[in-house]
């Protein structure tokens, strides 16, 4: 991860990890030390076997209040949308086989 171009690491705890199954999407969710959650939901695209729609969300509702205030003051939340879009683009690049279709979608929730 990077902030202002500076790389950093945090201990993350996986809070949900469910593979996609018939009739329900897969979920990978992790919690950062301050209490906010990141989640990827992976939904197979029925019309295109082998392809999935990935939605990434950020949820700060359970975040420590002081941290939430500090992040709001430093405008971290306003940058989350760009970071989500960038991570989804990198994910798509890893798995896309040249179709040119854009299926990754950011969903930012401060």
C-alpha positions as CSV (number, residue, x, y, z in Angstrom):
1,X,0.0,0.0,0.0
2,X,1.1,3.6,-0.5
3,X,0.1,7.0,0.8
4,X,1.5,10.1,-0.9
5,X,3.8,7.7,-2.8
6,X,5.3,6.3,0.4
7,X,4.9,2.5,0.8
8,X,3.7,1.2,4.1
9,X,2.4,-2.1,5.7
10,X,-0.4,-2.8,8.2
11,X,-1.4,-6.0,9.9
12,X,-4.7,-6.8,8.4
13,X,-7.2,-9.4,9.7
14,X,-9.4,-11.3,7.3
15,X,-13.0,-11.1,8.5
16,X,-14.7,-12.9,5.6
17,X,-13.5,-15.3,2.9
18,X,-16.1,-17.1,0.9
19,X,-15.6,-18.4,-2.6
20,X,-18.3,-17.7,-5.2
21,X,-20.9,-20.5,-5.2
22,X,-24.0,-21.2,-7.3
23,X,-26.4,-18.3,-6.6
24,X,-24.1,-16.2,-4.4
25,X,-21.0,-14.1,-4.9
26,X,-17.6,-14.7,-3.4
27,X,-16.5,-12.3,-0.6
28,X,-13.1,-11.3,0.7
29,X,-13.1,-8.8,3.5
30,X,-10.3,-7.6,5.8
31,X,-10.2,-5.2,8.7
32,X,-7.5,-2.7,9.4
33,X,-6.2,-2.0,12.9
34,X,-8.3,1.2,13.2
35,X,-11.5,-0.8,12.5
36,X,-12.4,0.1,9.0
37,X,-13.1,-2.7,6.5
38,X,-12.3,-3.3,2.9
39,X,-14.3,-5.8,0.9
40,X,-14.1,-7.4,-2.5
41,X,-17.3,-9.0,-3.8
42,X,-16.8,-11.3,-6.8
43,X,-19.8,-12.1,-8.9
44,X,-19.6,-14.5,-11.9
45,X,-21.0,-12.9,-15.0
46,X,-23.7,-15.4,-16.2
47,X,-23.6,-14.2,-19.8
48,X,-19.8,-14.6,-20.0
49,X,-18.5,-17.8,-18.5
50,X,-15.1,-17.4,-16.9
51,X,-15.5,-13.7,-16.2
52,X,-16.5,-12.0,-12.9
53,X,-17.6,-8.6,-11.8
54,X,-15.5,-7.3,-8.9
55,X,-16.8,-4.6,-6.6
56,X,-14.6,-3.1,-3.9
57,X,-16.0,-1.2,-0.9
58,X,-14.5,0.7,2.0
59,X,-16.6,0.9,5.1
60,X,-15.5,3.3,7.9
61,X,-18.6,2.9,10.1
62,X,-16.8,0.8,12.7
63,X,-13.6,2.8,12.6
64,X,-12.2,4.5,15.7
65,X,-13.8,8.0,15.9
66,X,-10.5,9.8,16.4
67,X,-8.9,8.1,13.5
68,X,-12.0,8.7,11.3
69,X,-11.8,12.5,12.2
70,X,-8.1,12.6,11.4
71,X,-8.5,10.8,8.1
72,X,-11.4,13.2,7.2
73,X,-9.3,16.2,8.0
74,X,-6.4,14.9,5.9
75,X,-8.8,14.1,3.0
76,X,-7.9,10.5,2.9
77,X,-11.5,9.5,2.2
78,X,-11.6,11.7,-0.9
79,X,-8.6,9.7,-2.3
80,X,-10.2,6.3,-1.6
81,X,-12.2,6.3,-4.8
82,X,-9.0,6.8,-6.9
83,X,-7.2,4.1,-4.9
84,X,-10.1,1.7,-5.3
85,X,-10.2,2.3,-9.0
86,X,-6.4,1.8,-9.3
87,X,-6.5,-1.5,-7.3
88,X,-9.4,-2.8,-9.4
89,X,-7.5,-1.9,-12.6
90,X,-4.5,-3.8,-11.4
91,X,-6.7,-6.8,-10.6
92,X,-8.2,-6.7,-14.0
93,X,-4.8,-6.4,-15.7
94,X,-3.7,-9.6,-13.8
95,X,-6.7,-11.6,-15.0
96,X,-7.9,-10.0,-18.2
97,X,-6.9,-11.8,-21.4
98,X,-7.1,-8.9,-23.8
99,X,-10.9,-8.6,-24.1
100,X,-10.8,-4.9,-23.5
101,X,-14.0,-5.1,-21.5
102,X,-14.0,-3.1,-18.2
103,X,-15.9,-5.1,-15.5
104,X,-14.2,-3.8,-12.3
105,X,-16.4,-1.3,-10.4
106,X,-15.4,0.9,-7.4
107,X,-17.9,1.6,-4.6
108,X,-16.6,4.0,-2.0
109,X,-18.4,4.3,1.3
110,X,-16.7,6.6,3.8
